[in-house]
Amino acid sequence: MNLPTKLTLSRIIMIPLFVAAYYITAIKGNFYISAGIFALAALTDFLDGYLARKYNQVTDLGKFLDPIADKVLVSTALILLLVPPTGVVLMPWYASIFVAVILARELIVSGFRLVAAGKGKVISADKSGKIKTFFTDISILVLLISAEISPVSEMNTVNMIGFIMLGVSALLTIVSGAEMLIKNAAVLKEDKKE
């Protein structure tokens, strides 16, 4: 097993640690700890792809695990932010719309990539998708940090910044998803039977 694949596996292993740190409020600084774990996991997302391409270590196992690890990490974080420990408010209730948009896009894109793969076409992440991922990851980090700064049942300035960034991420999610579907619309055309 090469280093990029090990990094991807480490990201998967960090997910339950992230969840535990998030909910174990008896530990002082638990939101900082969960933010640190999330940041480290997000960094492995960048590193595994970079190293695999640079050293020509792209493997089928890596291609299979990497998108799963990414989606499970971000989906878990977004769901946790909607269900914080008692007495902590990280986002207003209507933030669930942003989370639903982001998760729906991930499911649609994953399904689209499966159809493309069945036709022998690989659809890679493009620039707008990478920008969307960056905004989503940063918004999650900001929201986690805001919970440690002011873990009370009211919004604070850092929390509001994270919430606005999540809104931007939801917009970028729509744009990047639509862009990817439009660019690759031919994937959905039925093959003509001979």
C-alpha positions in Angstrom: 0.0 0.0 0.0 1.5 3.3 -1.0 1.7 6.6 1.0 -1.2 8.4 -0.8 -3.5 5.4 0.0 -2.3 5.3 3.6 -3.1 9.1 3.9 -6.6 8.4 2.5 -7.1 5.6 5.1 -5.9 7.9 7.9 -8.6 10.3 6.9 -11.2 7.6 7.3 -9.8 6.6 10.7 -9.9 10.3 11.8 -13.6 10.5 11.2 -14.7 8.7 14.4 -12.0 10.6 16.4 -13.5 13.8 15.1 -17.0 12.8 16.1 -15.8 11.7 19.6 -13.9 15.0 20.2 -16.9 17.0 19.0 -19.4 15.4 21.5 -17.1 14.8 24.5 -17.7 18.2 26.1 -16.2 17.1 29.4 -12.8 17.5 27.7 -11.7 21.1 27.8 -11.3 22.5 24.3 -13.1 19.7 22.7 -14.2 21.9 19.8 -10.7 23.0 19.2 -9.6 19.4 19.2 -12.3 18.4 16.7 -11.4 21.4 14.5 -7.7 20.2 14.6 -8.7 16.7 13.7 -10.9 18.0 10.9 -8.2 20.3 9.6 -5.6 17.4 9.6 -8.1 15.1 7.8 -8.8 17.8 5.2 -5.1 18.3 4.7 -4.7 14.6 3.9 -7.3 15.1 1.1 -5.0 17.6 -0.6 -1.8 15.6 0.1 -2.9 12.2 -1.0 -4.0 13.5 -4.5 -0.9 15.6 -4.8 1.5 12.8 -3.9 -0.3 10.2 -6.0 0.0 12.5 -9.1 3.5 13.7 -8.4 5.0 10.3 -7.9 2.7 8.4 -10.3 1.2 6.3 -7.5 -2.4 6.5 -8.6 -4.1 3.1 -7.8 -7.5 1.7 -8.2 -7.8 1.4 -4.4 -6.9 5.0 -4.0 -9.4 6.1 -6.7 -12.1 4.1 -4.9 -11.3 5.2 -1.3 -10.4 8.9 -1.9 -13.9 10.2 -2.9 -15.5 8.1 -0.2 -13.3 9.4 2.5 -13.9 13.0 1.3 -17.6 12.7 1.2 -17.9 10.9 4.5 -15.7 13.4 6.3 -17.5 16.5 5.0 -21.0 14.9 5.3 -20.3 13.8 8.9 -19.0 17.3 9.8 -22.1 19.1 8.3 -24.5 16.7 10.0 -22.7 17.2 13.4 -22.9 21.0 13.0 -26.7 20.7 12.7 -26.8 18.5 15.9 -24.5 20.2 18.4 -24.1 19.2 22.0 -26.9 20.6 24.3 -26.7 24.3 24.9 -24.4 25.0 21.9 -25.8 26.8 18.8 -23.5 26.7 15.8 -26.0 27.7 13.1 -29.6 28.9 12.8 -32.1 26.2 12.0 -32.4 27.4 8.4 -28.7 26.5 7.8 -30.1 23.0 7.2 -31.0 24.2 3.7 -27.3 24.9 3.0 -26.4 21.5 4.3 -29.1 19.8 2.3 -27.9 21.5 -0.9 -24.3 20.5 -0.3 -25.2 16.9 0.5 -27.6 16.7 -2.5 -25.0 17.9 -4.9 -22.5 15.3 -3.6 -25.0 12.5 -4.1 -25.9 13.8 -7.6 -22.3 14.1 -8.7 -21.4 10.7 -7.3 -24.3 9.1 -9.2 -23.3 11.0 -12.3 -19.7 9.8 -12.0 -20.9 6.2 -11.6 -22.9 6.4 -14.9 -19.8 8.0 -16.6 -17.6 5.2 -15.2 -20.0 2.6 -16.6 -19.4 4.2 -20.1 -15.6 4.2 -19.6 -15.3 8.0 -18.9 -13.6 9.4 -15.8 -14.9 12.8 -14.5 -12.2 14.5 -12.4 -12.8 17.4 -10.0 -12.4 20.7 -11.7 -11.3 24.1 -10.4 -14.8 25.3 -9.3 -15.3 22.0 -7.4 -11.9 22.5 -5.6 -12.9 26.1 -4.7 -16.2 24.8 -3.3 -14.4 22.1 -1.2 -12.0 24.8 0.2 -15.0 27.0 1.2 -16.8 24.1 2.8 -13.8 23.0 4.8 -13.0 26.5 6.0 -16.6 27.2 7.0 -16.7 24.0 9.0 -13.4 24.9 10.7 -14.7 28.4 11.5 -18.0 27.1 12.9 -16.1 24.6 15.1 -13.8 27.3 16.5 -16.8 29.6 17.1 -18.3 26.9 19.4 -15.2 27.0 21.6 -15.0 30.8 21.6 -18.6 31.2 22.8 -20.3 27.9 23.6 -23.7 29.5 24.5 -27.1 29.4 22.9 -26.6 32.5 20.8 -24.7 33.4 17.6 -21.4 35.2 17.9 -19.3 37.1 15.3 -17.1 34.1 14.4 -20.1 31.9 14.2 -21.8 34.3 11.8 -18.7 34.4 9.6 -18.7 30.6 9.4 -22.5 30.6 8.6 -22.0 33.1 5.8 -19.1 31.1 4.4 -21.3 28.0 4.5 -23.9 29.9 2.5 -21.2 30.8 -0.1 -20.2 27.2 -0.1 -23.8 26.2 -0.9 -23.9 28.7 -3.8 -20.5 27.4 -5.1 -21.9 23.9 -4.7 -24.8 24.7 -7.1 -22.5 26.4 -9.6 -19.8 23.7 -9.6 -22.4 20.9 -9.8 -24.3 22.5 -12.7 -21.0 23.3 -14.5 -19.9 19.7 -14.2 -23.2 18.3 -15.4 -23.4 20.7 -18.4 -19.8 20.0 -19.4 -20.4 16.3 -19.3 -24.1 16.1 -20.5 -23.1 13.6 -23.2 -22.8 11.0 -20.5 -26.6 10.9 -20.1 -27.3 10.4 -23.8 -28.5 6.9 -24.6 -26.2 4.9 -26.7 -27.6 4.1 -30.1 -28.2 0.4 -30.7 -26.8 -1.1 -33.8 
